[in-house]
Amino acid sequence: MMYEFLIDDSNQNSRLDVFLANEVELSRSEIQKLIDDKKVLVNEKFQKKNYKLNLNDKIKLEYEKPDKTIKPQKYDLDVVYEDDYLAIINKDKNVIVHPTETIYSDTLVNYLMYNFENLSDVDGDYRRGIVHRLDKDTTGLIIIAKDNDTHSKLKEIIKNHEITKTYLCIVHGKIDEFGTIEEYMTRNPKDRKKMMISDEGKLSISNYERLDYNDDYSLVKVQIKTGRTHQIRVHMNYIHHPILGDKLYGLKKEKILFDSQVLHAYNLQFVHPQTNENINVIGNLKQDFITAIKKTKLDYTKIPSKL
């Protein structure tokens, strides 16, 4: 679809990207990308995003409005536990948990809608069934609620720290045999995609145990007492043992190259909010993690089969 605008005296001297962001249902960053992609013309010429508009400028914007409806998509989910109230999925790498304002497909929610008849919707269609999150490239266990009552009770369990979450990761260097990291975390004001250690943030606690090591790498089990965004990734970097393959917090140059962090949500333990059953589930390692163990020459058998 082609949008056309004629600049009058009320909009002259405005920036090109600011003007368009106010005229169409797109964020400023989305508008800037369209400008960079040569989808915007001013008087039949390409201009930069900071171009100052003049009276009678003619703007053309080529843009197909996306369908923001969240639709079911076929996907073979690794379901490790399921009952009438909830399910636990062993999530793959490169899967975003829920849609955003710019991403409407190929998320876990799309796949859940295809695979499950009932999902909670207390947090809206974009987060159907989603009780907690995992980063896009973190693999492993994530709990799905099938109804709103179960969803609310699971949220309360997580809020009250009545769930045990255990992760596995491979980090650089020989880490201490045992340790606790207890620091305050907040979002990095210089880079909103990142978190950082700061006294102004919220308390974050991780307990770790080294399972195996060599001169270059350590295989680590981490139990988190809190669930801050990027918590384990930030904590490991903070103690100078960044996670292998971590593009945000890891080493800029690595001997062994991986395209994402080697981090896996391995075990969940909690009391079922509806049946009072003790739930203790392990999510088998994905192939990328197994490959990382082999390449770093760590011992796979040191990983506990039961927790």
C-alpha positions in Angstrom: 0.0 0.0 0.0 1.2 3.5 -0.8 0.6 6.3 1.6 1.0 9.9 0.4 1.2 13.1 2.5 1.5 16.8 1.6 3.3 18.9 4.2 1.5 22.0 5.4 2.7 24.8 7.8 1.7 22.8 10.9 4.3 20.1 10.1 7.1 21.9 8.4 10.5 21.7 10.1 9.5 18.4 11.7 11.8 15.4 11.3 10.8 13.0 8.6 10.8 10.0 10.9 8.9 11.8 13.7 6.2 13.0 11.3 5.6 9.6 9.8 5.5 7.9 13.2 2.7 10.3 14.2 0.8 9.6 11.0 0.8 5.8 10.7 0.5 2.9 13.2 4.3 2.3 13.4 6.9 3.0 16.0 9.7 5.4 15.2 12.3 2.6 14.9 10.0 0.8 12.4 9.7 4.0 10.4 13.5 4.5 10.5 13.9 1.0 9.1 11.5 1.8 6.2 13.5 4.9 5.5 16.8 3.0 5.5 15.2 0.3 3.2 14.3 3.0 0.7 10.6 2.7 1.2 10.1 6.5 1.7 10.3 9.2 -0.9 10.3 13.0 -0.4 9.6 14.8 -3.6 10.5 11.6 -5.4 13.9 11.4 -3.7 15.3 9.3 -0.9 16.1 11.3 2.3 17.6 10.5 5.7 15.5 9.9 8.7 16.5 13.3 10.2 15.5 15.3 7.1 13.6 18.5 8.1 10.3 18.8 6.2 9.6 21.8 4.1 6.2 23.4 3.2 4.6 21.5 0.3 6.9 18.5 0.5 5.3 15.4 -1.0 6.0 12.2 1.0 5.3 8.7 -0.3 5.5 5.7 2.1 5.3 2.2 0.7 4.1 0.0 3.5 2.0 -3.2 3.9 0.1 -3.1 7.2 0.8 -6.4 8.9 -2.0 -8.7 10.1 -1.5 -8.5 13.9 -3.8 -11.5 14.6 -2.1 -14.2 16.5 -2.7 -17.4 14.6 -2.0 -21.1 15.4 1.1 -22.5 13.7 2.0 -26.2 13.4 5.1 -27.1 15.3 6.3 -30.3 17.0 6.6 -29.3 20.6 8.6 -31.3 23.1 6.0 -31.8 25.8 7.6 -33.4 28.9 4.6 -33.1 31.3 0.9 -32.5 30.8 -2.4 -32.8 32.8 -5.8 -31.1 32.7 -4.4 -27.9 34.2 -0.9 -27.3 32.9 1.9 -28.5 30.6 5.6 -28.2 30.7 7.5 -27.7 27.4 11.1 -28.3 26.6 11.6 -25.2 24.5 13.9 -25.2 21.5 16.5 -22.6 20.7 15.6 -19.6 18.5 12.0 -19.6 19.7 10.6 -16.3 21.1 8.1 -17.1 23.9 5.4 -14.6 22.9 4.5 -12.2 20.2 5.5 -8.5 20.3 4.3 -5.4 18.6 6.5 -6.3 15.6 6.6 -10.1 15.7 3.3 -12.0 15.3 4.4 -15.4 14.1 6.8 -18.3 14.9 6.6 -17.8 18.6 5.9 -20.3 21.3 2.4 -18.9 21.7 1.6 -19.6 18.0 2.7 -23.2 18.5 0.8 -23.6 21.7 -2.4 -22.4 20.1 -2.0 -25.2 17.5 -1.1 -27.9 20.0 -3.5 -27.2 22.9 -7.2 -26.7 22.9 -7.3 -24.6 26.1 -4.8 -21.9 27.2 -5.0 -19.2 29.9 -5.6 -15.7 28.5 -5.4 -13.6 31.7 -2.5 -11.7 30.3 -4.1 -11.2 26.8 -3.9 -13.0 23.5 -0.2 -12.2 23.0 0.7 -14.2 26.2 -1.8 -17.1 26.0 -0.7 -19.8 28.4 2.6 -18.1 29.3 3.3 -18.0 33.0 7.0 -17.2 32.9 9.7 -16.5 30.2 12.8 -17.9 28.7 15.1 -15.9 26.5 14.8 -16.6 22.7 18.0 -18.7 22.6 17.8 -20.3 26.0 16.5 -23.8 25.7 14.6 -25.9 28.3 11.6 -26.1 30.5 8.8 -23.6 30.6 5.4 -24.0 32.3 2.2 -23.4 30.3 -1.2 -22.8 32.0 -4.4 -24.1 30.5 -6.9 -22.0 32.5 -6.8 -18.6 34.2 -7.2 -20.0 37.7 -4.1 -22.3 37.3 -2.3 -19.4 35.7 -2.9 -17.1 38.7 -1.9 -19.8 41.2 1.3 -20.6 39.3 2.2 -16.9 39.2 1.7 -16.8 43.0 4.0 -19.8 43.4 6.7 -18.1 41.3 6.2 -14.8 43.2 6.6 -16.5 46.5 9.8 -18.4 45.4 8.0 -21.8 45.9 9.5 -23.2 42.7 13.0 -24.6 42.2 14.5 -23.8 38.8 17.8 -25.4 37.9 19.8 -24.5 34.8 22.9 -26.0 33.1 25.4 -23.8 31.3 29.0 -23.9 30.0 31.1 -21.0 31.1 34.6 -19.7 30.3 37.4 -20.6 32.7 37.6 -22.7 35.8 34.8 -21.5 38.1 34.8 -22.2 41.9 33.4 -25.5 42.9 30.4 -23.9 44.7 29.2 -20.3 45.0 26.3 -17.9 45.6 25.9 -14.7 43.6 23.6 -12.2 45.4 23.5 -8.8 43.7 21.0 -6.1 42.7 20.1 -5.9 39.0 18.5 -3.3 36.8 18.2 -2.5 33.1 21.3 -0.9 31.5 20.4 2.8 30.8 22.9 2.9 28.0 21.6 -0.3 26.3 18.0 -1.2 27.0 18.5 -4.7 25.7 20.9 -5.5 28.5 20.7 -5.8 32.3 23.4 -4.8 34.7 24.5 -5.1 38.4 23.4 -1.9 40.2 22.5 -1.0 43.8 19.4 0.7 42.4 17.9 -2.6 41.0 16.1 -5.6 42.4 17.7 -8.4 44.4 18.9 -11.4 42.4 20.2 -14.6 43.8 21.9 -17.6 42.1 23.5 -20.6 43.6 25.9 -22.6 41.4 27.9 -25.8 41.5 30.7 -26.8 39.2 30.0 -30.3 37.6 33.1 -30.6 35.5 36.0 -28.4 34.2 39.2 -28.2 32.3 41.7 -25.4 31.6 39.3 -23.4 29.4 35.7 -24.2 30.4 33.4 -25.3 33.2 30.1 -27.2 33.1 27.9 -25.5 35.8 24.6 -26.2 37.5 22.8 -23.1 38.6 19.7 -22.8 40.9 18.0 -19.4 40.8 16.2 -18.1 43.8 14.9 -15.1 41.9 13.9 -14.8 38.2 15.3 -11.5 36.9 15.7 -10.9 33.2 19.0 -12.4 32.0 19.9 -13.3 35.6 22.3 -16.2 35.0 23.9 -14.5 32.0 24.6 -11.3 34.0 25.7 -13.2 37.1 28.2 -15.4 35.2 29.7 -12.4 33.4 29.9 -10.5 36.7 32.1 -13.1 38.3 34.3 -13.2 35.1 33.0 -16.5 33.8 30.7 -15.5 31.0 28.5 -18.1 29.3 29.9 -19.7 26.1 28.2 -18.2 23.0 26.5 -15.3 24.8 26.3 -12.5 22.3 25.2 -9.8 24.9 27.4 -10.6 27.9 30.0 -13.0 26.7 33.5 -12.7 25.2 33.8 -10.8 21.9 36.3 -13.5 20.6 35.9 -17.2 21.4 38.0 -20.2 20.5 34.9 -22.3 19.9 32.2 -20.4 18.1 28.5 -20.8 19.0 25.7 -18.6 17.7 23.9 -18.4 21.0 24.4 -18.8 24.8 24.9 -22.4 25.9 22.2 -22.2 28.6 19.5 -24.8 29.3 16.6 -24.8 31.8 17.1 -28.3 33.0 14.8 -29.0 36.0 11.6 -27.6 37.6 10.3 -28.6 41.0 7.1 -27.3 42.6 3.8 -28.4 44.2 1.0 -28.6 41.7 -1.4 -25.7 42.4 -4.5 -27.7 41.8 -3.7 -31.3 42.7 -0.9 -30.7 45.4 1.2 -33.3 43.6 5.0 -32.9 43.8 6.1 -32.0 40.2 9.8 -32.8 39.4 10.6 -32.6 35.7 13.8 -32.8 33.8 14.2 -31.5 30.2 16.7 -33.4 28.2 19.5 -31.4 26.7 19.0 -30.1 23.1 21.5 -31.2 20.5 23.3 -27.8 20.5 24.2 -28.2 24.2 25.4 -31.8 23.6 27.6 -30.5 20.8 29.0 -27.8 23.0 29.9 -30.3 25.7 31.7 -32.4 23.1 33.6 -29.5 21.6 34.7 -28.2 25.0 35.7 -31.7 26.0 33.6 -31.7 29.2 32.1 -34.8 30.7 28.4 -35.3 29.9 28.0 -38.0 32.6 28.6 -35.5 35.3 25.2 -34.0 34.7 22.8 -35.5 37.4 20.0 -37.6 35.9 17.7 -36.9 38.9 17.4 -33.8 41.1 
